[in-house]
C-alpha cells in the first residue's frame, strides 16, 4: 500500500513528497524555497501564485519561464519582490481590499504569478499559503 501524506490542515497531499527527484528540485524538508513550491507542506509561495511580476520598459508583463518550472508552460515571470499588492491586501483582510480597490480600481485587473487576475481567480489568490479563508465571502 502506498503511504498517504497530509498537510497540517488535514487535507490529503495528492503527490508523494518523498518521490525520487523531489528533494533535488525543491530542497529537503525544512529547507525549501519559501517563494516556490514546498512539496512537504503542499504549499506555494509568491513565485508560483499571487506574486508580483516583471514588466518591460512599456509596462507590459513579461511572459517566459515560470518560477522553479512549476508550470512548464510560459507565464508571467516572477520579479522576486514577494506578493502582488492585491495578494497582500487579501491576506490583510476585507477592509484593506476595499481600501485598495477604492483608491486604485485598476488593481482588480492586476496580474500575478500563476497568470490569474484578481477578479478572475480570487480564491486561489486568497488561499495562497492558507491565509484568509474566513474572508472569502467578502470577495463575492
C-alpha positions in Angstrom: 0.0 0.0 0.0 1.2 3.5 -0.9 1.9 5.9 2.0 -0.6 8.8 2.4 0.6 12.2 3.3 -1.4 15.1 4.8 -1.0 18.8 5.2 -1.1 20.4 8.6 -4.7 21.4 8.0 -5.6 17.7 7.3 -6.0 17.9 3.6 -4.5 14.9 1.8 -1.5 15.6 -0.4 -2.0 14.0 -3.8 1.6 13.6 -4.6 4.5 11.7 -2.9 6.7 14.5 -1.4 9.5 12.0 -1.0 9.5 10.6 -4.5 12.8 10.5 -6.4 13.9 13.9 -7.7 11.7 16.0 -5.3 14.4 16.9 -2.9 16.8 17.7 -5.7 14.3 20.0 -7.4 12.7 21.7 -4.3 15.0 21.0 -1.4 14.9 18.9 1.7 12.1 19.2 4.4 12.6 22.4 6.2 15.0 23.8 3.6 12.7 24.6 0.6 12.4 28.0 -1.1 9.7 30.0 0.6 8.8 31.7 -2.7 8.4 28.4 -4.5 6.7 25.0 -4.0 7.1 23.2 -0.7 6.2 19.6 -1.6 6.2 18.5 2.1 3.6 21.1 3.2 1.9 21.2 -0.2 2.1 25.0 -0.3 3.3 27.5 -2.8 4.8 31.0 -2.4 4.8 34.2 -4.4 7.0 32.8 -7.1 4.2 30.4 -8.0 0.9 32.1 -7.3 0.0 35.7 -6.3 3.4 37.2 -6.7 4.4 40.5 -8.4 5.5 40.1 -12.0 8.3 41.6 -14.2 7.4 44.2 -16.7 9.2 45.6 -19.7 10.0 49.3 -20.4 6.5 49.8 -21.8 4.9 48.3 -18.7 3.8 45.1 -20.4 4.0 41.9 -18.4 7.0 39.7 -19.4 5.9 36.2 -20.3 8.5 33.4 -20.0 9.8 30.6 -17.9 7.8 30.3 -14.7 9.4 30.1 -11.2 11.0 26.7 -10.5 9.5 25.4 -13.7 6.4 24.7 -11.5 4.3 25.1 -14.7 6.2 24.1 -17.8 4.2 26.5 -20.0 5.3 30.1 -20.3 3.6 32.6 -18.0 4.1 35.8 -16.1 7.7 36.0 -14.8 8.1 36.5 -11.1 10.1 39.7 -10.2 11.4 38.4 -6.8 9.5 41.1 -4.8 7.1 38.9 -2.9 3.3 39.0 -3.2 1.5 41.4 -5.5 -0.5 44.3 -4.0 -3.9 42.6 -4.2 -2.5 39.4 -2.7 -1.1 41.4 0.2 -4.4 43.2 0.6 -6.3 39.9 0.6 -4.0 38.5 3.3 -4.6 41.6 5.4 -8.4 41.3 5.2 -11.6 42.7 3.6 -11.1 46.3 4.8 -7.7 46.5 3.1 -9.1 45.1 -0.1 -11.9 47.7 -0.1 -9.5 50.5 0.6 -7.0 49.4 -2.1 -9.8 49.0 -4.7 -11.3 52.3 -3.8 -8.0 54.1 -4.2 -6.7 52.0 -7.2 -9.7 50.4 -9.0 -7.4 49.2 -11.8 -5.9 46.7 -9.4 -9.0 44.5 -10.0 -7.1 43.6 -13.2 -3.8 43.0 -11.5 -2.0 40.0 -13.0 0.2 38.0 -10.7 2.4 34.9 -10.9 0.3 31.9 -12.0 -1.3 34.1 -14.6 -4.5 34.9 -12.8 -6.2 38.3 -12.4 -7.6 39.2 -9.0 -11.2 39.2 -10.1 -10.8 36.1 -12.3 -9.3 33.9 -9.5 -9.7 35.5 -6.1 -10.0 32.2 -4.2 -6.6 31.0 -5.5 -5.0 34.3 -4.7 -6.7 34.4 -1.3 -5.8 30.9 -0.2 -2.1 31.2 -1.1 -0.2 29.8 1.9 -3.7 29.0 3.5 -4.4 32.5 4.8 -7.7 34.3 4.9 -10.2 31.6 4.2 -12.5 33.3 6.7 -12.7 36.4 4.5 -13.7 34.7 1.3 -17.4 35.8 1.5 -16.3 39.4 1.1 -14.8 38.7 -2.3 -18.2 37.6 -3.7 
